[in-house]
Amino acid sequence: MQFDRLKRRSFVTLLGGAAAWPFAARSQQGERVRRVGVLLGFAESDRDWQARLSSLRSALQELGWSDGRNMRLDVRWAQGDPERARAAAADLVGQSLDVLVACPHFAVAAAHRETRTTPVVGIQAGDFVTARFAQSHARPGGNITGFTLFEAAINTKFLQLLKDIAPRLSRVTVMGTPRHGGATSPPSKRWQGRLLCSQPTHLCATLPRSKTLWRPFRASRMPD
């Protein structure tokens, strides 16, 4: 759809600008080849992410950074495996990168584990503050910046919306993974007491074993 294409174009433009920020100010100091690492937690055969990677190259080129001329793009695919992401992050950090782009959350976590000095741009991560990637959203500090999908307080809003839709709601099951740093954090105690009769059930599972996530949910007896 045209809207999806527009969103993708805006996304890669922002991403290209973010990836360029660590060395843009030094671009007048010569034509030393800059090293940009890209750590993607997806399968290399994923057509959508291949398209986004191509768009990233195009966005960087529009900003004056051409792969093979004054910039080298090193890409690693983790195939949905956090262990592969850790190994790939270690490999990339060892190559003296100027900046590392990582997506999604477990890839950002792998980058955070391997370096406190290489600039990291995190994409599609959970709450950077809850995951301790940043000191705060306003002033991240450290070496990681990027784009977050969630902020822990938003989960309270999700719960409030459910209560508005179904006023008799008395029990909620929150499903998620601890690797998503705040994306599935339980709502605050104050809002639990205001909106629910009992504390929500909080189920966690380790990706990519999604069946583990669903098993306890299907086994539980949830009231209407």
N, C-alpha and C positions, 0 to 999 in steps of 0.2 A: 504494500500500500504506500501511497505517496507520503502519508504522515510518518510511517515507519522509516522511510528513506530520509525524511527531514530530521527525525530524531537521531538516526545514525550519523548523518552529516554533522549535526551539532555536537554529538558525542565525540566523534573523532577529531573535530576541530579543537574542542576543549582539551582532549587528551593530547593532541599534538603540541598544543601550546604548553601544557603542563610538562610534557616530556622534554621540551626544549629549554625550560627555565633554568636548569642548573648551569648551562654553558652559553646561554644567549648573550650574556653580558661580556663574555670573553671572545665573541665571534670576530672581533676586530684585531685580535692578537695573533693572527696567522691562520693557516689552514691545517693545523694538526687534526688528524682524524679522531673524532669523538666516538666513544663506545656507548651504545645504548643497548641494554639488555631488556628482553621482554620475556617474562615468565607467565605462561598461560596454563591454567589448571585443566584445560580441556583436551579433547582428542585432536590430533593434528588433522584428522579427516573431517572435522567439524567445519562445514561450509560457511556457516555464519561467522565464525571467528577467523577463518581465512579471509573473508571479505573485510572484516574489521581491521585485520592486520594490514591488508592492502591499502585500506583507507588511511591507516596511521602513517604508512610510508608516504602516501600522497600528501597528507597534511604536513608532515615534517618537511617534505620537499618544497611545499608552498612557503614554508618559513625559512627556506634557504639551506636546509640540511638534506643532502642527497646521499642515499645509501651507496657506498662504494667510492664516493668522492671525498667529502669532508666528514662523513659519519658512517659508522658501521653498525648495523642492526643484528644482534645475536638473539635468536628466538629459541626458547625451550618449551616443550609441551609436556605437562605432567600427567596427561591421560586420566584425570580425575583422581589421582593417587597422591595423597599428602606426602608420603615417603619419597616419591619421585620429585615432588616439588621441593622438598628439603635438599635433595641431592643436586637438583638443577640450580637452586639458589646458591648453594655453596660453589658450584662450578662457575656460575656467572660472576659472583662477587670476587672470585679469585682472578678474574680477568681485568681487574682495575677499571671498572665501568665508570662513566661519568654520570649515568642515571640508570635506574632499574625500574621498569614498569611491571607491575604484578597484578594478576586478576585470577580468580576471585579471592575471597577472604583467606582461605588456607594458603594460597600462594603469597599473599601479603605477609601472613604470619611467618612463612618460611623465610622470606626476605628479612623480616624484622629479627629473626633468630640469628641470621648469618652476619648482619652488618648494622653498625650504629653510625657509620660515617658516609656510606654511599647514599646519595639522594634516592629515595624510593617514591614512586607515584603509585598509590594503591587504587584499584578500580573494583567496584562491586563488592566492597567489603562491608562488614557489619559496623558496629559502633567503634570508631577508632579509639575513643577514650576508654570505653569498657574493656577493649582488648589491649589497652596500654600501648597502643601504637603512638598515641599523642597525649600531651598533657591536657589539652582542651581543644574544642572545635575552633574557638576564636584564635588561639595561639598554640598551634600544635607542638612547637619546640622539636627537638630531635631531628631526625632525618627523613621522616615520612609525612607526605601530604597526599591529597587525592580526593576521591569521590566516595561517599558513604551512602549505602542504601537505607540505613536505619539509624535512628537515635533511640536510646533505650526508652525515653519518655513516650515515644510514639506508640509503644505497645499498650500503654494505658488508654490511649485514644482508640485503638482497635477494640479494646474491651468495652469502652463506653459506647462505641457504635453498635456492637453486638447487643448491648443492653437496651439501646434505643429501638433496635429492630425487634427484639424479643424481650419485652419487659419482665417476663416470668423466668428468665434465664437464671439458673442457680448454680450451674457447674460448667466449667470450661476446661478443655484439655489443650495445652499449649505444646505443640510438637516442633522439634527443631534439633539442631546439632550444636554442641558446645564450641565447635570451631567457628561459628558465625558471630562470635563476639558481640553480644548484645542484641542481635537480630531477633532472638526468641527469649529474651530475659523476661521473667515474670513481672507483671505490673506491680506498682508499689503497694505496700501493705495498706496505706490509707485508702487508695482507690479500690483495693480488693474488698475492704470492709464496706465501702460506700455502695459498690455496685453488685456485690455477690453475697450469697448466704454462706458460702464456704470458700476456702482457698482453692484457686485453680490447680489442676493436676499438671505438672510440668514434666514432660517426657523428653529425654534427650537420646540421640543415637549418633553413632559414628558414621560419617559419610565414607565411601559411597554406598554403604549397605542399607539402602532405603527400606528393604523389607524389615530390618530390625526396628525401624521407626514405626512402621504400621502395625506390627504384631501386638504390642501392648494396647494400642488404641482399639483394634478390632476385638481384642479379648475383653476389654472393659465394658461394663454395662452402663451406658450413658442414658440419663433420663431425657425425655423430649423437652 
